[in-house]
């Protein structure tokens, strides 16, 4: 039961900036943030650690807080027998990754809230996810678990320590596994990798509803983009059809907010109908790019509109002061999951009038019985508009206009409801994903607002997260213990998280990789030399701080970061693409743009690190296979030069036509030529008084062309 306000004293989390940690700042649990104070207390008091990891938008995290962490009796047991640590997984994905692997090894599953018990030396010995306040759902109640683990620590400690040691050795063995020997370049060029990936994906494809597997069903945007690539490369209609069907079914489903745009986290059923209602910035950035690819591959304007609506949601609801983007929106409002988003027939009647609601309701699947809790309905589109109009003998154009009008009215009527909470911290990696989506969609859809917003987010990153290296921190010395010292050019360090003017936590590989991708995409949207220069500077820092110089590839944490129980390399794509996958593509793009072979060598060594999963379960690394496709395709290098930006626009329109992902583009005017020439050799010998285009491969260029139509022909020939 909730405690009276007078009893809600602050704990140590009150000094944190994370909204998730602040949500627990008045629990009766004596929470500590992750850090040396908590570790020292565990050793001094000879107590095990209870580590609870979650995030602000997590529904079951809120449930466990209400049921257990707000309960004075349960909190007293926690405080008596454990040192309790609370971690925001979005701030510390490095900590989350280590202990999630432990929970998965113990239970063969994982999720959040994550509950792990550690020795004072931070070795895990027991774990799980959500625990109810009493025995139910086939799960032991949290009080019983606490009591039994406290007893074991006091009465059978050798058994606990043996378990912790064995689990820790297992985690270290996984982290220490070496890649298979062989020529990295030869492996990257293996022609079997992509067709094999298509076979795996299509084997698990849901022919009726799209997507992969059954319930719960996640968007898998990286898999859909890979299928479009495979079709473009090999002419695989089944791959194309699977991607297109999935994009259409998701857009029509309840997972897609039919009124406000954007996508919820996942669907609890196979039909994309009832979602888990939280909205994450990363999902929407990835899906905006997927729908852009779908539009470019098919020409279906509906896909372009979904991409626009998704980005409009981000611009409207997720932008923070200064131009960065916030992390997520909750699933819950007023203590109920999904309450903000659902409808019933009387509500539609009140907003639209009974006559209009009589047909708009069925179009969006609204019924008296509902498809959600308490007779409410999650809006979705069970009908194609043409089929709906035909079935009701209505004019299709009038139906379309009526749907647009009804959406606008319902959206306005929904606005005064109590909205889900927003986690307003700004994360480097997720902002990198959104910079990419805004830049790519803005350039290709002719939406300069999106490119401008990407530029503002990029400026935010450089201003707020790319800070001078901390004085007094022996970064250079610690790096030197591992390998070569940090390159002299980088006097800055990237921070991961920002909120309320405070930047925290040393960035990980995903922060670097996703931002590099974002800045490369922004470069190809507006051709500001500063964007390309910053991408190169970040890539130099990434090589210096993350590369495994013995076996190749990249560690998830930097050489100078906090030493955790295990230092590992990210294994596969999850809700976001794996950082090594994204960075492999970054490195290959940089190799094409700069002509520097070190980038390609690092990319090949990175991809070869994942030989086993790429051969045995290719969809586990769909984004890395996109990098393989890029490399195998011998990407085109397109150079545009002209007296001003306006003279280059006809060429850029041609370059951005259709689905052609395996290209890099350089565009200069007299004002930018000198700065860009310092970054790439591709401008050598390409000075001209009029707008001109060159199509090159591997630095060897075709004859220049002076019209957009000639460029179109050159690109078609290059594609063949």
Number of C-alpha atoms within 10 A of each C-alpha: 9 13 12 7 8 6 12 14 11 17 17 16 23 18 12 12 19 24 19 26 24 18 15 22 22 21 25 23 27 23 29 22 19 16 10 10 10 18 20 14 16 21 15 10 12 16 21 26 26 24 24 24 27 24 24 26 25 20 21 18 20 21 16 18 15 15 17 23 24 20 18 17 13 18 19 15 15 24 15 12 21 24 27 23 21 20 24 20 20 22 22 18 18 22 19 19 16 20 27 24 18 26 24 14 15 16 13 10 13 20 15 18 23 22 22 22 25 23 22 20 14 18 24 29 24 21 23 22 22 20 24 18 19 15 14 10 9 7 13 14 17 18 19 14 16 17 13 11 19 20 13 13 18 14 11 12 13 12 13 19 17 12 16 22 16 14 21 20 14 15 20 16 12 15 17 13 10 13 17 13 10 10 11 20 16 11 17 22 15 11 13 10 18 25 16 16 25 20 15 15 23 17 11 12 19 17 13 11 19 24 30 23 15 17 13 16 20 23 24 23 26 25 25 28 24 28 28 27 26 22 19 18 16 11 12 16 14 14 24 22 16 22 25 24 18 24 22 17 22 23 23 22 24 30 31 30 23 23 19 21 20 28 30 25 24 24 24 17 15 19 24 27 25 24 26 21 28 24 24 22 24 21 24 26 26 25 25 30 26 27 28 27 25 27 22 21 19 14 14 14 13 14 23 23 17 25 29 23 20 23 26 17 18 22 17 9 15 23 18 18 13 14 19 28 26 24 23 26 23 24 28 22 16 13 12 11 18 23 20 19 24 20 21 20 20 13 14 21 16 11 16 20 12 15 9 15 20 15 17 20 21 17 20 20 19 26 15 12 13 18 18 15 13 9 15 20 25 26 28 25 20 17 15 10 16 14 11 18 18 11 10 10 9 12 12 16 12 11 18 14 11 15 18 12 13 19 17 14 15 18 15 14 15 18 11 9 13 11 18 24 17 19 20 23 24 29 26 28 26 28 27 29 27 29 32 29 28 34 30 27 26 23 22 20 18 12 15 17 14 24 24 18 20 29 23 16 23 24 17 21 25 13 11 20 25 20 15 11 14 11 7 6 10 11 18 15 13 15 19 13 11 13 15 13 15 22 13 8 9 14 13 14 17 24 21 25 24 23 19 12 10 11 20 17 15 19 25 25 26 26 24 26 28 27 30 30 23 28 27 25 29 28 25 19 27 18 20 17 20 14 22 24 18 18 24 20 14 22 21 16 23 22 19 20 26 22 22 19 15 8 15 20 26 27 21 24 24 22 23 20 16 14 10 12 16 20 20 20 21 22 18 21 21 12 14 19 23 24 26 30 27 24 30 28 25 25 27 25 26 24 20 26 22 18 17 14 14 13 21 22 16 24 31 25 23 26 27 24 24 21 18 12 14 22 14 13 14 25 25 21 25 28 28 29 27 25 26 25 24 19 21 15 14 15 22 24 22 22 21 24 25 22 16 15 17 12 16 22 15 15 24 23 14 16 20 16 12 15 18 18 16 20 17 20 20 20 26 24 20 15 10 15 16 13 16 22 15 12 16 18 15 23 20 8 7 13 14 11 9 13 24 23 27 24 21 21 15 14 15 11 15 13 10 17 18 15 14 20 13 15 23 17 13 19 19 10 9 15 15 5
